[in-house]
Amino acid sequence: MKVGIISDTHDNMAKIKDMVSILNSRGVDFMLHAGDFIAPFSLGPFKDLKCGWAGVFGNNDGERKGLLKKSEGRIKNPPYFMKLSSKTIILMHELKSLDADVLICGHTHQPEISRNGDKLIINPGEVCGWLTGKSSLAILGIESLRAEIIYF
């Protein structure tokens, strides 16, 4: 199972559309968003994803009711615990040390894949590209627990 991991879209519609295209072309089976969508209109391109998705609220997501409605309940309060292919995943915006196979966070806008013991930690960076000037996402092979950062 391939999981697309994104964060910090911050209303950059052109980059959000690029991200959807990349994830579709890479054949991801599910997408996770680690927060900071910003406005409900920014979810429009998500309808073109060829997979399901879930997300969590970030510290800049002020229009939570609108985001919740537009996402049809897919956006949760962090930390959000889930199982994918028998792996425990925790999705959050700001990194906290919690017990899981995979910890996914955003917030810093800096892409990073690291390990802390047997935990895989993934920050996909920022889709928006506003802070670093580089748009990025991650793709995780859930069975192998191997991930890569993709810049676009």
Buried (B, 14 or more C-beta within 10 A) or exposed (E): EBBBBBBBBBBBEEBBEBBBBBBBEEEBBBBBBBBBBBBBEBBEBBEEBEBEBBBBBBEBBEBEEBBBEBBEEBBBEBBBBBEBEEBBBBBBBBBEEEEBBBBBBBBBBBBBBEEEEEBBBBBBBBBBBBEBEBBBBBBBEBEEBEBEBBEE
